[in-house]
Amino acid sequence: MKKLFITHLLFFLIFSLTPVAQQFHDLNGIETESGRTYLLYRIESPSTYSSVYKFDLDTQQDEMIMYGFFYSTPFGTEGKAINDYEFFPNDSVNFMNVGNEINIDFWGTIYRNDSLSFSIPFDMVKVDISKQNPQKVFVGGDHNYLLRSFDGGYTFLMDSSKQFTMLSLSPFNDNIIFGLDGLNRLIKSFDGGNSSILVDTSRVDDIFNSKFLYDSDQQHIYRVNRSYDEYVFSVSNNSGNQFSWTKTFESNLPIYISIDTSLSGVIFLSTGRYIYKSSDYGLTFQVYKTFDNKITGIYKKPNSDILFASTKYKIYKITPDTITVIKSFSVPTSLLNYYPLKIGNKWIYDQTTIVDDFPPQVYFSTIVKEVIRDSVAPNNKKYFVIKEGSNDYFLERIDSTTGNVYRYISGSGFPDDEVLIDDLTLEFGDTVKSFRIGYYMPDGFTTLREITNFTKWGSVRKRKIFETYTLGMPVYSLTDGYGLDSSFYQFDFGYTVNSLRGCVINGIAYGDTVLSVENNENVPMSFVLYQNYPNPFNPSTTISWQSPVGSRQTIKIFDILGREVATLVDEYKEAGFYKIEFNSAQVSRTELASGVYFYRLQAGNFVETKKMMLLK
């Protein structure tokens, strides 16, 4: 088994081209007889093709106990799914897991710990272990197969006469099994799957994520399933028998549930950003806790007031009065590209302000923002200094572990005088108390409204559009690699729109970044030769540069052999921003062929050369 694991890992390292950010989901837990808690969760891709880890709360260490993967290689697709797993009663070491494996063929698999017990060419979906006799292990397949083991999961028997799609085994009687009939409706067997009766006519569309929990009163059963496009929570008040199931909660987002086996009638349910609590057997729910990001699993520790919850990048320990992060992942570095803060980065916006008057008044202006240096604020944290226009300066930083963007505002009253202006991890359904634009209202918040594409300057990039619910109802958007590309906000008698005209990111210019000296009060701090735009080009392109001092300056074009093709500039120029067009069709010599050319700026002792391409 170790050899197989190493082989799969090598294939993964060689052929996985897009690393998947580490994320938590499917949080669960197990307890020892001494009260020690282990949390169980999946890491990586949010599917069954992900690994399962066990986290020891006492030692704060975790280990991978079930290895799942999925990737494509030049030789085909390979994968190992863990569809379901269960630990043996009062045992924090031994477990069963079922799923499937893909290599040349497709096989449903049953494992005891990391040893293969059984395989068959159909999905293995559910596994349950008898609480009365742990030697009895039940496995349900996706093709009406029910398999049983009588030796603790080492060997399995398949009885072809038991055409039963198992969902759950009762913890109080291992002859009682819930499953599905041919129309995906809930059935109940009283004799281990030999026969069954229909107990609920609602349709189950996702057998993999169907979950049952059993109240300690042995009468109430809680159930989550997906029916059509909705996730549904139902409760039975009569051991799951006919006419006893009632739907009490539904959501278009996944539902997670957990109970305290020591408290009858108490159940916790989460969906989206909310955790709800019911004390009347799931008939009614009240909001218990609210988070900024969507929850991906919950687990209630028995005989305590402790609840655990996971979001994509954090696991929380929750009591009635506190919420504490006990484990976290750094957010993907790719998310930080939506707001690239780096000294020298610059953004130029066309601003339009319309005042509702008679007739309406329209004002146009240009706004320049630039990261000019870094600095340490009175709270002893390091920030980037952003200059906006002539006299406005802002201190901003990104917490790379959380994806939060903060602005320092002295006397704001926020912790460390930091105002949260962005949460780069926001997804649909998330909200956060952030205020990039507008007033800081106690009940205000920002939500992700839309994900679209930014299609300018020869590339297509992901763009996230946010809306802040505060005075002015600001709407703004961040584009991958460019940052803030637009904003809109209202005031009493009008509104203002900012649109990104161009930017300089990591020394590369995009769009129109050139301002004449007359229109720009900022004198450049350094020489910069920008990348030509467009590039590749045919027949013309624009070359831009900036100079912090006056000097004699030349812009010359060379071919790939170093021969001079053209001189575009050869004169004294004052400090400022400049641009010039190069038209390959107007070169006074034979027509230029397609290929690579070079342009060089020389100003005093400063010399810089960049490459461009002519395509015909």
C-alpha positions as CSV (number, residue, x, y, z in Angstrom):
1,M,0.0,0.0,0.0
2,K,2.9,2.4,0.8
3,K,4.4,1.7,-2.6
4,L,1.0,2.5,-4.3
5,F,0.8,5.7,-2.3
6,I,4.2,6.9,-3.3
7,T,3.6,6.1,-7.0
8,H,0.3,8.1,-7.0
9,L,2.1,11.0,-5.2
10,L,4.8,11.1,-7.8
11,F,2.3,11.1,-10.6
12,F,0.5,13.9,-8.8
13,L,3.7,16.0,-8.4
14,I,4.7,15.5,-12.0
15,F,1.4,16.0,-13.8
16,S,-0.6,18.3,-11.6
17,L,-0.3,21.6,-13.4
18,T,-2.6,23.7,-11.3
19,P,-2.0,23.5,-7.5
20,V,-5.2,23.4,-5.5
21,A,-5.4,25.8,-2.5
22,Q,-5.7,24.1,0.9
23,Q,-9.3,24.3,2.1
24,F,-11.3,22.7,4.9
25,H,-14.6,21.0,4.3
26,D,-16.9,18.2,5.6
27,L,-15.9,18.8,9.3
28,N,-16.8,15.9,11.7
29,G,-15.4,14.4,14.9
30,I,-15.0,11.4,17.1
31,E,-14.6,11.0,20.9
32,T,-12.7,8.6,23.0
33,E,-14.1,7.1,26.2
34,S,-11.8,9.4,28.2
35,G,-13.4,12.5,26.4
36,R,-10.6,13.2,24.0
37,T,-11.7,14.9,20.8
38,Y,-10.4,14.3,17.3
39,L,-11.7,16.5,14.5
40,L,-12.0,15.0,11.0
41,Y,-12.0,17.0,7.8
42,R,-11.1,16.9,4.2
43,I,-8.4,19.0,2.7
44,E,-8.0,20.2,-0.9
45,S,-10.6,19.9,-3.6
46,P,-14.2,20.1,-2.2
47,S,-15.2,16.7,-3.5
48,T,-15.0,13.1,-2.5
49,Y,-11.6,12.9,-4.4
50,S,-9.9,14.6,-1.4
51,S,-7.9,13.4,1.5
52,V,-9.3,13.0,5.1
53,Y,-7.3,14.2,8.0
54,K,-7.6,13.6,11.8
55,F,-6.7,16.6,14.1
56,D,-5.8,15.9,17.7
57,L,-7.1,18.9,19.8
58,D,-4.7,18.0,22.6
59,T,-1.5,18.0,20.6
60,Q,-2.7,20.4,17.8
61,Q,-1.3,17.9,15.3
62,D,-3.1,16.4,12.3
63,E,-2.4,13.4,10.1
64,M,-3.7,12.2,6.8
65,I,-5.6,9.0,7.4
66,M,-7.3,8.5,4.1
67,Y,-5.7,9.5,0.8
68,G,-7.9,10.8,-2.0
69,F,-6.8,12.3,-5.3
70,F,-7.8,13.0,-8.9
71,Y,-5.6,14.1,-11.8
72,S,-5.0,13.7,-15.5
73,T,-1.7,12.4,-16.9
74,P,-0.5,11.8,-20.5
75,F,-1.5,8.2,-19.8
76,G,-5.1,8.9,-18.8
77,T,-7.2,9.8,-15.7
78,E,-6.4,8.5,-12.3
79,G,-8.2,9.0,-9.0
80,K,-9.3,7.6,-5.6
81,A,-12.5,8.8,-4.1
82,I,-13.6,8.5,-0.5
83,N,-17.3,8.6,-0.6
84,D,-18.0,7.7,3.0
85,Y,-16.2,6.6,6.2
86,E,-17.0,5.5,9.7
87,F,-14.9,4.7,12.8
88,F,-15.6,1.6,14.9
89,P,-17.5,2.3,18.1
90,N,-15.3,3.6,20.9
91,D,-12.3,3.4,18.7
92,S,-10.3,6.4,17.5
93,V,-7.9,4.3,15.4
94,N,-9.7,1.8,13.2
95,F,-12.2,2.8,10.5
96,M,-13.8,1.7,7.3
97,N,-14.0,3.8,4.1
98,V,-15.7,3.2,0.8
99,G,-15.4,4.9,-2.6
100,N,-14.0,4.2,-6.0
101,E,-10.7,4.1,-7.9
102,I,-10.0,5.1,-11.5
103,N,-7.0,4.0,-13.4
104,I,-7.5,1.9,-16.6
105,D,-10.8,0.7,-15.2
106,F,-13.4,2.0,-12.7
107,W,-13.7,0.0,-9.4
108,G,-15.8,0.5,-6.3
109,T,-13.7,-0.1,-3.2
110,I,-14.0,-1.0,0.4
111,Y,-11.0,-0.3,2.7
112,R,-10.4,-1.2,6.4
113,N,-8.0,1.5,7.4
114,D,-5.5,1.5,4.5
115,S,-6.0,-2.1,3.4
116,L,-8.3,-3.0,0.5
117,S,-11.0,-5.5,1.6
118,F,-13.2,-5.7,-1.5
119,S,-13.7,-4.2,-5.0
120,I,-16.4,-4.4,-7.6
121,P,-17.0,-2.4,-10.8
122,F,-19.7,-0.2,-9.2
123,D,-19.7,2.8,-6.9
124,M,-19.5,2.1,-3.2
125,V,-21.4,4.9,-1.5
126,K,-22.2,4.3,2.2
127,V,-20.7,2.4,5.0
128,D,-22.1,1.8,8.5
129,I,-20.9,-0.3,11.4
130,S,-23.3,-2.0,13.9
131,K,-23.2,-0.5,17.4
132,Q,-24.5,-3.7,18.8
133,N,-21.9,-6.0,17.1
134,P,-18.9,-4.1,15.6
135,Q,-18.0,-7.3,13.7
136,K,-21.0,-6.5,11.4
137,V,-20.2,-3.9,8.7
138,F,-22.7,-2.8,6.1
139,V,-21.8,-1.2,2.7
140,G,-24.3,0.2,0.2
141,G,-23.5,0.5,-3.5
142,D,-24.9,2.9,-6.1
143,H,-26.5,0.0,-8.0
144,N,-28.8,-1.5,-5.3
145,Y,-26.0,-3.6,-3.9
146,L,-25.9,-4.3,-0.1
147,L,-22.7,-6.0,1.1
148,R,-22.1,-7.3,4.6
149,S,-19.0,-8.3,6.7
150,F,-19.2,-10.4,9.8
151,D,-15.5,-10.2,10.7
152,G,-15.0,-6.5,11.3
153,G,-14.6,-5.5,7.7
154,Y,-11.8,-7.8,6.6
155,T,-14.0,-9.8,4.1
156,F,-17.4,-9.1,2.6
157,L,-20.2,-11.1,1.2
158,M,-22.5,-9.8,-1.6
159,D,-26.0,-11.2,-1.5
160,S,-27.4,-10.6,-5.0
161,S,-30.9,-11.2,-3.6
162,K,-30.6,-8.0,-1.5
163,Q,-31.3,-5.3,-4.1
164,F,-31.2,-2.5,-1.6
165,T,-29.6,1.0,-1.9
166,M,-28.5,1.7,1.6
167,L,-28.5,5.2,3.1
168,S,-28.2,4.6,6.9
169,L,-28.1,1.9,9.5
170,S,-30.0,2.5,12.8
171,P,-27.5,2.8,15.8
172,F,-30.2,1.2,18.0
173,N,-31.0,-1.9,15.9
174,D,-28.8,-3.2,13.1
175,N,-31.8,-4.9,11.4
176,I,-33.2,-1.5,10.6
177,I,-31.8,0.1,7.5
178,F,-33.0,3.2,5.5
179,G,-32.5,3.2,1.8
180,L,-34.0,4.2,-1.6
181,D,-36.4,2.5,-3.9
182,G,-36.2,2.6,-7.7
183,L,-37.7,6.1,-7.8
184,N,-35.2,7.5,-5.3
185,R,-37.8,7.6,-2.5
186,L,-37.1,6.8,1.2
187,I,-37.7,3.2,2.2
188,K,-37.2,1.4,5.6
189,S,-36.2,-2.2,6.2
190,F,-36.9,-4.0,9.5
191,D,-35.0,-7.2,8.5
192,G,-31.6,-6.1,7.3
193,G,-32.6,-5.3,3.8
194,N,-34.5,-8.4,2.8
195,S,-37.8,-6.4,2.5
196,S,-38.8,-2.8,2.9
197,I,-41.7,-0.3,2.9
198,L,-42.0,3.2,1.5
199,V,-41.9,5.8,4.3
200,D,-41.4,9.1,2.5
201,T,-42.3,10.1,-1.0
202,S,-39.9,13.0,-1.4
203,R,-37.2,12.5,-4.0
204,V,-33.5,12.1,-3.1
205,D,-31.2,13.4,-5.9
206,D,-27.8,13.1,-4.2
207,I,-27.1,9.9,-2.4
208,F,-23.5,10.8,-1.7
209,N,-24.4,13.8,0.6
210,S,-27.5,12.3,2.3
211,K,-27.1,12.2,6.0
212,F,-29.0,10.7,9.0
213,L,-28.7,11.5,12.7
214,Y,-30.5,9.7,15.5
215,D,-31.8,11.4,18.6
216,S,-31.0,9.7,21.9
217,D,-34.8,9.3,22.6
218,Q,-34.8,6.7,19.8
219,Q,-37.9,8.2,18.3
220,H,-36.6,11.3,16.4
221,I,-34.5,11.0,13.3
222,Y,-32.9,14.0,11.5
223,R,-32.2,13.8,7.8
224,V,-30.6,16.0,5.2
225,N,-30.9,15.3,1.5
226,R,-30.9,17.2,-1.8
227,S,-34.2,17.2,-3.7
228,Y,-34.0,18.8,-7.2
229,D,-32.0,22.0,-6.6
230,E,-32.8,22.4,-2.9
231,Y,-31.1,21.0,0.2
232,V,-33.8,19.8,2.6
233,F,-33.8,19.1,6.4
234,S,-36.5,16.7,7.6
235,V,-37.4,15.2,10.9
236,S,-39.3,12.1,11.9
237,N,-41.0,11.9,15.3
238,N,-41.7,8.2,15.0
239,S,-38.5,6.3,14.3
240,G,-38.7,7.1,10.6
241,N,-41.9,5.2,9.9
242,Q,-44.6,6.1,7.4
243,F,-46.4,9.5,7.7
244,S,-43.9,10.7,10.3
245,W,-41.5,12.8,8.2
246,T,-41.8,16.6,8.2
247,K,-39.7,19.0,6.2
248,T,-38.8,21.9,8.5
249,F,-35.9,23.7,6.7
250,E,-34.6,24.1,3.2
251,S,-31.8,26.1,1.5
252,N,-30.3,26.5,-1.9
253,L,-26.9,26.0,-0.2
254,P,-25.5,22.8,1.4
255,I,-26.9,22.0,4.8
256,Y,-24.7,20.6,7.6
257,I,-26.1,19.1,10.9
258,S,-24.7,17.9,14.2
259,I,-26.3,16.7,17.5
260,D,-25.2,16.3,21.0
261,T,-26.0,12.7,21.8
262,S,-26.3,13.6,25.5
263,L,-29.1,16.1,24.9
264,S,-32.4,14.9,23.4
265,G,-34.1,17.4,21.1
266,V,-31.1,19.7,20.5
267,I,-29.7,19.9,17.0
268,F,-27.4,22.4,15.3
269,L,-27.8,23.2,11.6
270,S,-25.7,25.4,9.3
271,T,-26.1,26.7,5.8
272,G,-24.3,29.6,4.2
273,R,-22.9,31.9,6.8
274,Y,-25.3,30.9,9.6
275,I,-25.4,28.4,12.4
276,Y,-28.9,27.7,13.7
277,K,-29.9,25.9,16.9
278,S,-33.1,24.0,17.6
279,S,-34.2,22.8,21.0
280,D,-37.5,21.3,19.9
281,Y,-36.4,18.3,17.8
282,G,-35.7,20.4,14.7
283,L,-39.2,21.8,14.3
284,T,-38.0,25.4,14.7
285,F,-34.6,27.1,14.4
286,Q,-33.0,30.3,15.8
287,V,-29.8,31.9,14.6
288,Y,-27.0,30.8,16.9
289,K,-23.9,32.3,15.3
290,T,-23.1,34.3,12.1
291,F,-19.8,34.3,10.1
292,D,-18.4,36.4,7.3
293,N,-17.8,33.3,5.1
294,K,-19.8,30.3,4.3
295,I,-19.5,27.3,6.7
296,T,-18.3,24.0,5.3
297,G,-19.0,21.7,8.3
298,I,-20.0,21.6,12.0
299,Y,-19.4,19.1,14.8
300,K,-20.9,19.2,18.3
301,K,-18.8,17.9,21.2
302,P,-21.0,15.7,23.4
303,N,-21.5,16.6,27.1
304,S,-20.3,20.1,26.7
305,D,-21.2,23.6,25.3
306,I,-18.5,23.4,22.6
307,L,-19.3,23.4,18.9
308,F,-16.7,23.3,16.1
309,A,-17.3,24.8,12.7
310,S,-15.1,25.1,9.6
311,T,-15.0,27.7,6.8
312,K,-12.7,27.3,3.7
313,Y,-9.6,28.6,5.5
314,K,-10.4,28.3,9.3
315,I,-11.7,26.0,11.9
316,Y,-13.4,27.6,14.9
317,K,-14.1,26.5,18.5
318,I,-17.4,28.0,19.5
319,T,-19.0,28.4,22.9
320,P,-22.1,30.5,23.7
321,D,-19.9,33.5,24.5
322,T,-16.7,33.0,22.4
323,I,-15.5,32.2,18.9
324,T,-11.8,31.1,18.6
325,V,-9.8,30.1,15.6
326,I,-8.0,26.8,16.4
327,K,-6.6,26.0,12.9
328,S,-6.2,27.9,9.7
329,F,-4.7,27.9,6.2
330,S,-3.3,30.9,4.4
331,V,-5.4,32.0,1.5
332,P,-4.3,31.2,-2.0
333,T,-1.7,33.8,-3.2
334,S,-3.6,34.1,-6.4
335,L,-6.4,35.9,-4.6
336,L,-3.9,38.6,-3.5
337,N,-3.5,39.6,-7.2
338,Y,-7.0,41.2,-7.1
339,Y,-5.4,44.1,-5.2
340,P,-1.7,44.3,-6.1
341,L,0.0,46.5,-3.6
342,K,3.7,47.2,-4.5
343,I,5.9,50.3,-4.6
344,G,5.7,51.8,-8.1
345,N,2.3,50.4,-9.0
346,K,0.1,53.1,-10.4
347,W,-3.5,53.5,-11.5
348,I,-5.0,56.3,-13.7
349,Y,-8.8,56.7,-13.6
350,D,-11.2,58.8,-15.7
351,Q,-13.6,60.3,-13.3
352,T,-17.1,61.5,-14.3
353,T,-19.3,63.3,-11.8
354,I,-22.9,64.1,-12.6
355,V,-24.8,66.6,-10.4
356,D,-28.6,66.4,-10.7
357,D,-29.5,70.0,-11.6
358,F,-31.5,71.7,-14.3
359,P,-29.8,71.1,-16.6
360,P,-27.6,68.4,-15.2
361,Q,-24.0,69.4,-14.7
362,V,-21.3,67.0,-15.8
363,Y,-17.6,67.2,-14.7
364,F,-14.7,65.3,-16.0
365,S,-11.3,64.8,-14.3
366,T,-8.4,62.4,-14.0
367,I,-7.4,60.6,-10.8
368,V,-3.9,59.2,-10.3
369,K,-3.2,56.7,-7.5
370,E,0.4,55.4,-6.9
371,V,2.1,53.3,-4.3
372,I,5.0,55.6,-3.4
373,R,6.7,53.9,-0.4
374,D,6.1,51.9,2.7
375,S,5.8,53.2,6.2
376,V,5.2,52.1,9.8
377,A,2.0,53.5,11.4
378,P,1.6,54.4,15.2
379,N,0.1,50.9,15.7
380,N,3.6,49.5,14.7
381,K,2.3,47.8,11.6
382,K,3.8,48.2,8.2
383,Y,1.7,49.8,5.4
384,F,2.1,50.9,1.8
385,V,1.7,54.6,1.3
386,I,-0.7,55.4,-1.5
387,K,-0.9,58.9,-3.0
388,E,-4.1,59.8,-4.7
389,G,-4.2,63.1,-6.6
390,S,-2.2,66.0,-5.2
391,N,-2.8,65.9,-1.5
392,D,-4.5,62.7,-0.4
393,Y,-2.5,59.9,1.2
394,F,-3.6,56.5,2.4
395,L,-1.9,53.7,4.4
396,E,-3.0,50.2,3.3
397,R,-1.8,46.7,3.8
398,I,-2.9,43.1,2.9
399,D,-2.9,40.3,5.4
400,S,-1.6,37.5,3.2
401,T,-2.8,34.8,5.6
402,T,-6.5,36.0,5.6
403,G,-6.8,37.9,2.4
404,N,-8.1,41.0,4.3
405,V,-7.1,44.5,3.0
406,Y,-6.9,47.1,5.7
407,R,-6.6,50.9,5.7
408,Y,-5.1,52.8,8.7
409,I,-7.3,55.7,9.9
410,S,-6.2,57.3,13.1
411,G,-9.0,57.8,15.6
412,S,-11.4,55.6,13.6
413,G,-12.3,53.6,16.7
414,F,-11.6,50.2,15.0
415,P,-9.1,47.8,16.5
416,D,-5.6,49.2,15.8
417,D,-7.3,52.0,13.9
418,E,-7.6,49.6,10.9
419,V,-10.7,49.7,8.7
420,L,-11.3,46.6,6.7
421,I,-11.8,47.7,3.1
422,D,-11.8,44.3,1.3
423,D,-12.0,40.6,2.0
424,L,-10.4,39.0,-1.1
425,T,-11.9,35.6,-0.1
426,L,-15.5,36.6,-0.5
427,E,-17.7,34.3,-2.5
428,F,-21.4,34.4,-3.5
429,G,-23.5,34.4,-0.4
430,D,-20.7,35.8,1.9
431,T,-21.0,39.2,3.5
432,V,-18.4,41.2,5.5
433,K,-18.3,44.5,7.4
434,S,-15.9,46.2,5.0
435,F,-16.0,49.7,3.7
436,R,-13.7,50.5,0.7
437,I,-16.0,53.4,-0.3
438,G,-18.6,55.3,1.7
439,Y,-19.5,55.7,5.4
440,Y,-18.8,53.3,8.2
441,M,-22.2,52.3,9.3
442,P,-22.7,49.8,12.2
443,D,-25.1,47.8,10.2
444,G,-23.3,48.2,6.8
445,F,-21.7,45.3,4.9
446,T,-20.2,44.4,1.6
447,T,-21.2,41.4,-0.6
448,L,-19.9,39.8,-3.8
449,R,-22.5,40.7,-6.4
450,E,-21.1,39.3,-9.6
451,I,-18.1,37.6,-11.2
452,T,-17.5,38.5,-14.8
453,N,-14.6,39.2,-17.2
454,F,-12.5,42.3,-17.7
455,T,-11.7,42.4,-21.4
456,K,-9.2,45.1,-22.2
457,W,-5.7,45.6,-23.3
458,G,-5.4,42.3,-25.2
459,S,-6.3,39.9,-22.3
460,V,-9.3,38.5,-20.5
461,R,-9.1,38.5,-16.7
462,K,-11.5,37.6,-13.9
463,R,-13.4,40.5,-12.4
464,K,-15.3,40.6,-9.1
465,I,-18.0,43.2,-8.6
466,F,-18.8,44.2,-5.0
467,E,-21.6,46.2,-3.5
468,T,-21.5,47.9,-0.1
469,Y,-24.8,48.4,1.8
470,T,-24.1,51.8,3.4
471,L,-24.9,55.5,2.5
472,G,-24.2,56.0,-1.2
473,M,-24.6,52.3,-2.0
474,P,-21.1,52.1,-3.5
475,V,-20.4,49.5,-6.2
476,Y,-16.8,48.7,-7.2
477,S,-14.9,46.0,-9.0
478,L,-11.5,44.3,-8.6
479,T,-9.8,42.6,-11.5
480,D,-7.2,39.9,-11.2
481,G,-3.7,41.5,-11.8
482,Y,-5.0,45.0,-12.1
483,G,-6.7,45.8,-8.9
484,L,-9.5,48.4,-8.5
485,D,-10.8,49.0,-12.0
486,S,-14.1,50.8,-11.4
487,S,-16.2,52.4,-8.7
488,F,-19.6,54.1,-8.4
489,Y,-21.1,55.9,-5.5
490,Q,-24.0,58.3,-5.0
491,F,-24.3,61.5,-3.1
492,D,-27.3,63.7,-2.2
493,F,-27.8,65.1,-5.7
494,G,-25.8,63.0,-8.1
495,Y,-23.1,60.3,-8.4
496,T,-19.5,59.7,-9.4
497,V,-18.1,57.0,-11.6
498,N,-14.4,56.1,-11.8
499,S,-13.1,54.0,-14.7
500,L,-9.6,52.6,-15.0
501,R,-7.9,54.1,-18.0
502,G,-4.6,52.4,-17.5
503,C,-2.2,51.1,-14.9
504,V,1.4,50.2,-14.2
505,I,1.7,46.9,-12.4
506,N,5.2,45.5,-11.5
507,G,6.8,47.8,-14.1
508,I,4.5,46.8,-16.9
509,A,2.1,49.4,-18.4
510,Y,-1.5,48.4,-19.4
511,G,-3.8,50.7,-21.3
512,D,-3.2,54.5,-21.4
513,T,-0.8,55.5,-18.6
514,V,0.7,58.6,-20.0
515,L,-0.2,62.1,-18.6
516,S,1.2,65.3,-20.0
517,V,3.2,67.5,-17.6
518,E,0.5,70.2,-17.8
519,N,-2.2,67.7,-16.7
520,N,-0.2,66.0,-14.0
521,E,1.1,67.8,-10.9
522,N,3.2,64.8,-10.0
523,V,6.8,64.9,-11.2
524,P,8.1,61.3,-11.9
525,M,10.4,60.0,-9.2
526,S,12.5,57.8,-11.6
527,F,13.2,56.9,-15.2
528,V,10.8,54.2,-16.5
529,L,10.5,52.8,-20.0
530,Y,7.1,51.2,-20.4
531,Q,6.1,48.2,-22.5
532,N,4.7,49.3,-25.8
533,Y,1.0,49.0,-26.5
534,P,-0.4,47.2,-28.3
535,N,2.1,44.3,-28.4
536,P,2.3,42.5,-30.8
537,F,1.4,45.2,-33.2
538,N,0.6,45.9,-36.9
539,P,1.5,48.4,-38.2
540,S,1.7,50.9,-35.3
541,T,2.3,50.9,-31.5
542,T,2.8,53.5,-28.8
543,I,5.9,53.7,-26.7
544,S,5.7,55.5,-23.4
545,W,8.3,56.6,-20.8
546,Q,8.9,59.0,-17.9
547,S,11.8,61.1,-16.9
548,P,12.4,62.6,-13.4
549,V,14.8,65.3,-14.7
550,G,15.3,67.2,-17.9
551,S,17.9,65.8,-20.3
552,R,18.7,65.0,-23.9
553,Q,16.7,61.8,-24.7
554,T,16.6,59.4,-27.6
555,I,14.2,56.6,-28.5
556,K,15.7,54.3,-31.2
557,I,14.4,51.1,-32.8
558,F,16.7,48.1,-33.6
559,D,16.1,44.8,-35.4
560,I,17.1,41.5,-34.0
561,L,20.6,41.8,-35.4
562,G,21.2,45.1,-33.6
563,R,20.8,47.3,-36.7
564,E,19.2,50.6,-36.2
565,V,15.8,50.8,-37.8
566,A,14.5,54.2,-36.8
567,T,15.1,57.1,-34.5
568,L,11.8,58.3,-33.0
569,V,13.2,60.9,-30.5
570,D,16.5,62.8,-30.3
571,E,16.1,66.0,-28.4
572,Y,16.1,67.7,-24.9
573,K,13.0,67.0,-22.8
574,E,11.9,68.3,-19.5
575,A,10.9,66.0,-16.6
576,G,7.6,64.4,-17.3
577,F,5.6,61.7,-18.9
578,Y,5.8,61.1,-22.7
579,K,4.6,58.8,-25.5
580,I,5.2,58.5,-29.2
581,E,3.8,56.4,-32.0
582,F,6.0,54.0,-34.0
583,N,4.5,53.2,-37.4
584,S,6.4,50.3,-39.1
585,A,4.9,51.2,-42.5
586,Q,6.4,54.7,-42.4
587,V,10.0,53.6,-41.9
588,S,12.2,55.2,-44.6
589,R,13.7,52.0,-45.9
590,T,12.5,48.6,-47.1
591,E,9.3,47.3,-45.5
592,L,9.9,45.8,-42.1
593,A,9.2,42.1,-41.9
594,S,7.4,40.3,-39.1
595,G,9.5,39.5,-36.1
596,V,11.1,40.7,-32.9
597,Y,12.4,44.3,-32.6
598,F,13.9,46.3,-29.8
599,Y,13.4,49.9,-28.6
600,R,15.9,51.7,-26.4
601,L,15.6,54.8,-24.2
602,Q,18.7,56.7,-23.5
603,A,18.6,59.8,-21.2
604,G,21.9,60.9,-19.8
605,N,23.5,57.9,-18.2
606,F,20.1,56.0,-18.1
607,V,19.7,53.3,-20.7
608,E,16.9,50.7,-21.0
609,T,15.8,48.4,-23.8
610,K,12.6,46.5,-24.3
611,K,11.4,43.9,-26.8
612,M,8.4,44.2,-29.1
613,M,6.9,42.1,-31.9
614,L,5.6,43.0,-35.3
615,L,3.0,40.6,-36.7
616,K,1.6,40.9,-40.2
